[in-house]
Amino acid sequence: MAVPDEVYRRARIKAAERDSSVSALVRGFLESLGEEKGDFERRKRLQTETMASIGRFRGSDRLSRDQIHARDAVR
């Protein structure tokens, strides 16, 4: 797949601004793609652990209106 000239030109400019090469920019981008999957898996695992720690939630466990208004305000 060929990269359009304008895209490549902008990539060369960005690489020069970062004192790098286009190849190094591409390598960094591709490496970050691999890390995203790891980050997704980590976040999914964290979500599962959090949901498991919550236990069962029921709407009927909520406080009644009177109980809410009877509580002391914490300030």
Phi, psi and omega in degrees: 000132181267146178264131178303146183306317182295321178295316180295321178299314179295324178295320177297321179296313179299317179299317179296320179298329181263009182052050184222189176241163177298320179300318180293322176297315180296316179300315179298319178297313181295323177296322180294329177297320178294324179290330180300319179297318178297320179294319178298314180297320179297315180294323178296317178296318178298319178298315180298316179296318180295315179298321179293326181284338180289325182080203183275134178245132176230142178298332181288350178282354182290155176286150176285167180301317180296321179295321179297315183285341180278343182290149174283138176285133179263124180228000000 
